[in-house]
Amino acid sequence: MRRSASRRSVLVAGAAALAAGCSKYGDEGGGGDAQPEPEPSGTPSSGAPSAAGPSSSGAGQPPAADELTRTTDIPVGGGKVFADKKVVVTQPEKGDFKAFSAVCTHAGCTVRDVSGGTINCPCHGSKYRIADASVAGGPAPRPLPPQKITITGNSITLD
């Protein structure tokens, strides 16, 4: 019996170590938790701001606790990936902010950057247009799902 218990302990410990080391290609966080996000339920959001107004917070101040970023941190014609929140925010034209899931619709990797007018996934080369997250190239089968953001003054929050 003792031999069986030791063997079981070794097998369980080995399986746990193997599971802990698994992750999807391109997911630097490890742990294999980079799962594609489900399609949003209900009416899809356009990703457009739901509120806008004059700037109420000055540039150069640190973001508030619930703030994702500042409008001044998102370049016109570009964007920024927030990997920890699994969201990418873009500004295709001055004052027009959009937000999309940062999880690639091809293999569930997190997109890495925004450049050349596209949101770019490092895993297999999928590219999405910054204006509407439609597929611009690569193996991605569908656009990135929109995410809802709110713009209040200079503050962008994820709803």
SELOLO-894101 format. One record per residue: residue in three letters; residue number from 1; z, y, x of N, C-alpha, C, O in turn. Coordinates in steps of 0.02 Angstrom, whole numbers, m for minus. Each point is the difference from the previous one (the first is absolute). Layout:
REM residues N
Ala, NUM, Z, Y, X, Z, Y, X, Z, Y, X, Z, Y, X $
...
***
This chain:
REM residues 159
Met, 1, 0, m60, 41, 0, 60, m41, 0, 63, 43, m36, 48, m15 $
Arg, 2, 76, m48, 67, 4, 60, 41, m68, 18, 29, m17, 59, 4 $
Arg, 3, m21, m108, 17, m66, 13, 27, m45, 34, m52, m38, 46, 17 $
Ser, 4, 42, m67, m79, m39, 29, m54, 19, 73, m11, m44, 42, m11 $
Ala, 5, 108, m26, 13, 23, 69, m10, m26, 45, 56, m21, 56, m13 $
Ser, 6, 23, m80, 75, m24, 39, 56, m74, 13, m5, m25, 55, 13 $
Arg, 7, m11, m107, m33, m72, 7, m7, m17, 51, m55, m45, 41, 8 $
Arg, 8, 81, m46, m63, m11, 47, m56, 15, 72, 23, m37, 46, m17 $
Ser, 9, 91, m37, 54, 18, 67, 24, m54, 29, 45, m16, 59, m5 $
Val, 10, m11, m102, 48, m53, 22, 45, m62, 19, m40, m31, 51, 13 $
Leu, 11, 13, m92, m62, m59, 14, m41, 8, 65, m40, m46, 40, m3 $
Val, 12, 105, m31, m26, 13, 61, m39, m2, 62, 45, m30, 50, m17 $
Ala, 13, 62, m54, 75, 0, 56, 47, m71, 15, 24, m19, 58, 7 $
Gly, 14, m20, m110, 7, m69, 10, 23, m43, 32, m54, m40, 45, 15 $
Ala, 15, 48, m66, m77, m38, 29, m55, 18, 73, m9, m44, 41, m13 $
Ala, 16, 109, m24, 18, 22, 69, m8, m29, 44, 55, m21, 56, m13 $
Ala, 17, 21, m81, 74, m28, 38, 56, m75, 11, m9, m25, 54, 14 $
Leu, 18, m9, m106, m37, m72, 6, m11, m15, 51, m54, m45, 41, 8 $
Ala, 19, 82, m42, m63, m10, 48, m55, 15, 71, 23, m35, 47, m20 $
Ala, 20, 86, m38, 61, 18, 67, 23, m54, 30, 44, m7, 61, 2 $
Gly, 21, m31, m103, 33, m51, 25, 46, m67, 13, m33, m44, 28, 32 $
Cys, 22, 36, m46, m94, m65, 8, m34, m9, 71, m25, 47, 31, m25 $
Ser, 23, m106, m5, 33, m18, 64, m29, m74, 2, m6, m36, m38, 32 $
Lys, 24, 12, 83, m75, m72, 7, m8, m28, 40, 59, 34, 43, 27 $
Tyr, 25, m95, m58, m9, m34, 35, 54, m2, 75, m17, m20, 19, m54 $
Gly, 26, 40, 21, 101, m2, 72, m10, 63, 29, m29, 6, 61, m6 $
Asp, 27, 42, m103, m14, 63, 24, m28, 52, 2, 55, 30, m51, 16 $
Glu, 28, m20, 109, 14, 45, 5, 56, 73, m10, m19, 41, m11, 44 $
Gly, 29, m25, 13, m108, 69, m8, m23, 24, m71, 6, 61, m11, m2 $
Gly, 30, m106, m39, 9, 20, m70, 4, 28, m24, m65, 2, 37, m50 $
Gly, 31, 20, m99, 49, 33, m28, m58, m47, m21, m55, 23, m32, m47 $
Gly, 32, m87, 47, 51, m48, m24, m49, 7, 30, m69, m22, m30, m49 $
Asp, 33, 53, 88, 44, 12, 30, m66, m56, 47, m22, 7, 35, m50 $
Ala, 34, m63, m35, 86, m55, 44, m19, m43, m34, m53, m52, m28, 16 $
Gln, 35, 74, 30, m76, m35, m30, m56, m41, 54, m35, 22, 58, m4 $
Pro, 36, m81, m76, m21, m37, 50, m38, 40, 22, m61, 30, m42, m34 $
Glu, 37, m30, 106, 21, 37, 26, m58, m39, m16, m63, m61, 2, 0 $
Pro, 38, 98, m17, m55, m35, m13, m62, m34, 62, m26, 20, 56, 15 $
Glu, 39, m73, m67, m55, m34, 56, m31, 50, 38, m43, 41, m31, m33 $
Pro, 40, m44, 98, 32, 46, 38, m41, m10, m15, m74, m57, m10, m23 $
Ser, 41, 112, 8, m14, m5, m13, m72, m10, 65, m37, 16, 54, 25 $
Gly, 42, m41, m59, m85, m10, 60, m41, m62, 37, 20, m45, m28, 32 $
Thr, 43, 44, 91, m49, m57, 42, 15, 0, 18, 74, 51, 24, 25 $
Pro, 44, m106, m36, 11, m1, 16, 70, 5, 75, 12, m27, 40, m38 $
Ser, 45, 62, m22, 90, 7, 69, 19, m60, 21, 42, m29, m41, 36 $
Ser, 46, 11, 102, m41, m56, 25, 41, 23, 13, 71, m42, 12, 44 $
Gly, 47, 108, m12, m33, 25, 17, 65, 3, 76, 10, 21, 24, 52 $
Ala, 48, m41, 12, m103, 1, 73, 4, 70, 25, m10, 41, m34, m30 $
Pro, 49, m25, 92, 56, 66, 27, m8, 17, 11, m74, m43, 19, m40 $
Ser, 50, 106, m32, 23, 19, 10, m69, 35, 67, m11, 12, 21, m56 $
Ala, 51, 3, 12, 111, 29, 67, m6, m20, 40, 62, m4, m28, 55 $
Ala, 52, m9, 91, m64, m16, 42, 56, 27, 70, m14, 9, 20, m57 $
Gly, 53, 2, 16, 109, 25, 68, m9, 3, 34, 67, m21, m27, 50 $
Pro, 54, 47, 88, m50, 5, 35, 63, 49, m34, 46, 46, m34, m22 $
Ser, 55, m57, 42, 86, 43, m32, 49, 72, 24, m7, 15, 59, 2 $
Ser, 56, 30, m108, m11, 70, 17, m8, 41, m19, 61, 59, 17, 5 $
Ser, 57, m90, m52, 43, 36, m18, 60, m42, 21, 60, m62, m7, m2 $
Gly, 58, 93, 31, 53, m36, 26, 57, m25, m55, 46, 30, m53, 5 $
Ala, 59, m86, 66, 28, m27, m48, 48, 47, m2, 60, 33, 49, 16 $
Gly, 60, m31, m106, 16, 43, m7, 58, 69, m26, m15, 37, m18, 46 $
Gln, 61, m18, 16, m110, 65, m28, m19, m7, m76, m6, m54, m24, m18 $
Pro, 62, 108, m14, 31, m4, m72, m8, m8, m19, m73, 24, 37, m44 $
Pro, 63, m58, m93, 29, m9, m20, m69, 66, m16, m34, 48, m22, 33 $
Ala, 64, m44, 34, m99, 60, m17, m39, 5, m76, m3, m48, m35, 15 $
Ala, 65, 106, 10, m34, 14, m72, 0, m49, m40, m42, m21, m54, 21 $
Asp, 66, 2, 79, m80, m46, m37, m43, m73, 18, 12, m45, m27, m33 $
Glu, 67, 33, 73, 78, m68, 23, 15, m36, m49, 45, 27, m23, 50 $
Leu, 68, m90, 7, m67, m40, m44, 42, m25, 39, 61, 5, m24, 56 $
Thr, 69, m33, 83, m70, m27, 42, 54, m11, 70, m27, 16, 14, m58 $
Arg, 70, m43, 29, 99, m19, 68, m19, m75, 5, m6, m37, m35, 34 $
Thr, 71, 14, 79, m77, m72, 9, m7, m32, 21, 66, m57, m18, 14 $
Thr, 72, 93, 56, 26, m26, 24, 65, m8, m57, 51, m32, 9, 51 $
Asp, 73, 62, m67, m65, m5, m57, 46, m61, m44, m14, m14, m46, 38 $
Ile, 74, m22, 60, m92, m59, m39, m19, m62, 42, 15, m11, 50, m34 $
Pro, 75, m29, m69, 83, m58, 40, 19, m56, m1, m53, m11, m51, m32 $
Val, 76, m22, 107, 23, m58, 4, m44, m54, m46, 29, m15, 3, 59 $
Gly, 77, m14, m46, m102, m51, m47, 23, 30, m62, 33, m36, m39, 31 $
Gly, 78, 101, 31, m36, 34, m56, 33, 58, m25, m41, 0, 6, m62 $
Gly, 79, 49, m32, 95, 58, m26, m34, 51, m28, 48, m7, 6, 60 $
Lys, 80, 58, m38, m89, 54, m28, 40, 26, m63, m34, 9, m2, m61 $
Val, 81, 2, m51, 101, 26, m63, m24, 76, 0, 7, 27, 17, 53 $
Phe, 82, 8, m37, m106, 73, m8, 1, 12, m74, m8, 12, m24, m56 $
Ala, 83, m14, m13, 112, 4, m73, m2, 65, m25, m31, 0, m50, m35 $
Asp, 84, 55, 85, 48, 64, m21, m27, 2, 3, m77, 37, m37, m31 $
Lys, 85, m76, 82, 2, m4, 7, m73, m61, m34, m29, m9, m2, m61 $
Lys, 86, m34, m26, 106, m62, m34, m21, m44, 46, m41, m28, m20, m52 $
Val, 87, 21, 83, 75, m41, 50, m35, m38, 41, 52, 23, 10, 56 $
Val, 88, m83, 13, m76, m39, 45, 42, m15, 62, m43, m20, m7, m58 $
Val, 89, 29, 66, 86, m13, 63, m35, m59, 33, 35, m2, 6, 61 $
Thr, 90, m46, 16, m102, m60, 33, 28, m9, 69, m32, 29, 15, m52 $
Gln, 91, m69, 26, 86, m18, 66, m26, m76, 8, 11, m21, 32, 48 $
Pro, 92, m20, m60, m94, m72, 3, 10, m27, 71, 2, m46, 15, 39 $
Glu, 93, 73, 29, m80, m18, 71, 0, 65, 40, m2, 52, m24, m23 $
Lys, 94, m55, 85, 47, 59, 42, 4, 37, 3, m68, m30, 18, m51 $
Gly, 95, 93, m37, 51, 42, 2, m59, m6, m59, m47, 34, m3, m51 $
Asp, 96, m78, m45, 67, m10, m59, m42, 31, m61, 35, m30, m29, 45 $
Phe, 97, 90, 10, m66, 37, m54, 31, m6, m64, m41, 6, 2, m62 $
Lys, 98, m17, m57, 96, m6, m66, m32, 47, m48, 35, 17, 9, 59 $
Ala, 99, 5, m60, m95, 42, m52, 30, m25, m68, m23, m19, m9, m58 $
Phe, 100, 21, m39, 105, m24, m67, m14, 47, m50, 34, 36, 17, 47 $
Ser, 101, m38, m79, m71, 36, m53, 34, m27, m6, 71, m60, 8, 11 $
Ala, 102, 104, m22, 36, m21, m9, 70, m11, m73, 16, m8, m18, 58 $
Val, 103, 7, m25, m110, m10, m72, 10, m74, m17, m12, m25, 8, m56 $
Cys, 104, m8, m31, 108, m71, m17, m5, m13, m53, m53, 38, m49, m5 $
Thr, 105, m90, 59, m34, m15, m46, m54, m36, m63, 25, m13, m46, m39 $
His, 106, m1, 42, 103, m32, m60, 28, 51, m53, 17, m2, m55, m28 $
Ala, 107, 48, 69, 74, 47, m51, 24, 72, 23, m3, 44, m36, 25 $
Gly, 108, m30, 94, m54, 69, 22, m7, 30, 34, 61, 60, 12, 1 $
Cys, 109, m100, 5, 48, 25, 36, 58, 13, 73, m20, m29, 25, m48 $
Thr, 110, 72, 8, 86, 12, 71, m12, m53, 40, 38, m12, m11, 59 $
Val, 111, m21, 59, m94, m49, 41, 33, 34, 38, 57, 60, 13, m3 $
Arg, 112, m98, 5, 54, 31, 30, 59, m8, 75, 5, 47, 35, 20 $
Asp, 113, m107, m9, m37, m11, 72, 11, m53, 27, m48, m32, m37, m37 $
Val, 114, 25, 103, 40, m51, 35, m39, m39, 42, 50, 27, 44, 33 $
Ser, 115, m93, m59, m28, m42, 39, 45, m73, m7, m22, m19, m50, m31 $
Gly, 116, m20, 100, 47, m71, m2, m16, m14, m6, m75, m52, m26, m20 $
Gly, 117, 97, 52, m21, m9, m1, m73, 17, m66, m33, m12, m10, m59 $
Thr, 118, 42, m37, 98, 19, m64, m29, 71, m20, 18, 28, 21, 51 $
Ile, 119, 0, m63, m94, 65, m33, 12, m18, m67, 31, m39, m37, m29 $
Asn, 120, 67, 22, 87, m23, m56, 40, 51, m55, 9, 58, 12, 17 $
Cys, 121, m79, m74, m29, 42, m59, 9, m17, m33, 66, m58, m12, 14 $
Pro, 122, 109, m2, 27, m13, m29, 66, m15, m75, 0, m27, m26, 49 $
Cys, 123, 42, m8, m103, m5, m74, 1, m72, m25, 3, m17, m39, 44 $
His, 124, m25, 61, m91, m68, m25, m3, m51, 55, m9, m58, m14, m16 $
Gly, 125, 79, 77, 26, m48, 55, 0, m15, 31, m68, m49, 37, m6 $
Ser, 126, 88, m52, m45, m12, 32, m65, 11, 75, 5, 45, 23, 36 $
Lys, 127, m86, 15, m72, 5, 73, m2, m4, 22, m72, m39, m27, m40 $
Tyr, 128, 79, 78, 23, 3, 27, m68, m10, 75, 3, 25, 33, 46 $
Arg, 129, m63, m5, m93, m13, 73, m2, 65, 37, m18, 38, m22, m43 $
Ile, 130, m27, 79, 75, 62, 38, m11, 3, 32, m69, 55, 15, m24 $
Ala, 131, m112, m2, m8, 0, 35, m64, 23, m45, m58, 33, 24, m46 $
Asp, 132, m52, m89, 48, 16, m43, m56, 19, m71, 20, 10, m43, m44 $
Ala, 133, m4, 30, 108, 20, m65, 28, m50, m55, m16, 16, m59, 4 $
Ser, 134, m78, 78, m22, m52, m51, m11, m20, m30, 67, 8, 32, 52 $
Val, 135, m33, m93, m54, m18, m36, 61, m60, 34, 33, m53, 8, m31 $
Ala, 136, 61, 11, 94, m54, 30, 39, m30, m50, 50, m55, 11, 25 $
Gly, 137, 91, m65, m12, m25, m51, 47, 50, m55, 11, 59, 7, m16 $
Gly, 138, m83, m62, 44, 43, m56, 15, 5, m50, m56, m35, 5, m50 $
Pro, 139, 78, m54, 58, 5, m54, m49, 43, 15, m62, 7, m43, m43 $
Ala, 140, 22, 102, 38, 44, 15, m58, m39, m9, m65, m55, 25, m7 $
Pro, 141, 85, m61, m42, m35, m13, m62, 6, 54, m53, m40, 3, m47 $
Arg, 142, 90, 41, 54, 10, 52, m51, 37, 60, 31, 27, m5, 55 $
Pro, 143, m28, 62, m89, 33, 61, 26, 76, m10, 7, 30, m46, m28 $
Leu, 144, 0, 91, 67, 73, 1, 3, 26, 28, m67, m27, 48, m26 $
Pro, 145, 80, m78, m2, 27, 25, m63, 31, 70, 10, 31, 13, 51 $
Pro, 146, m40, 30, m101, 30, 67, 5, 76, m4, m7, 27, m46, m31 $
Gln, 147, 7, 94, 61, 73, 8, m5, 13, 69, m28, m38, 47, 14 $
Lys, 148, 91, m40, m52, 16, 65, m30, 44, 41, 47, 52, m24, 24 $
Ile, 149, m73, 86, m13, 39, 47, 39, 10, 63, m40, m37, 14, m47 $
Thr, 150, 87, 24, 66, 13, 65, m31, 2, 52, 56, 32, m10, 51 $
Ile, 151, m67, 65, m63, 0, 56, 46, 42, 56, m31, m15, 23, m55 $
Thr, 152, 67, m3, 90, 41, 56, m21, 4, 49, 58, 34, m13, 50 $
Gly, 153, m67, 68, m57, m3, 47, 56, m35, m32, 59, m59, m18, m5 $
Asn, 154, 94, 9, 60, m27, m29, 61, 23, m73, 8, m14, m32, 51 $
Ser, 155, 48, 6, m101, 30, m66, 4, m41, m53, m38, m22, 10, m56 $
Ile, 156, 11, m67, 89, m34, m57, m33, 52, m56, m6, 30, m22, 49 $
Thr, 157, m20, 0, m112, 45, m56, m12, m39, m57, m32, m47, 11, m38 $
Leu, 158, 68, m71, 53, m30, m60, m29, 40, m16, m62, 61, m7, 1 $
Asp, 159, m98, 0, m58, 34, m15, m63, 15, m74, m6, 29, m22, m51 $
***
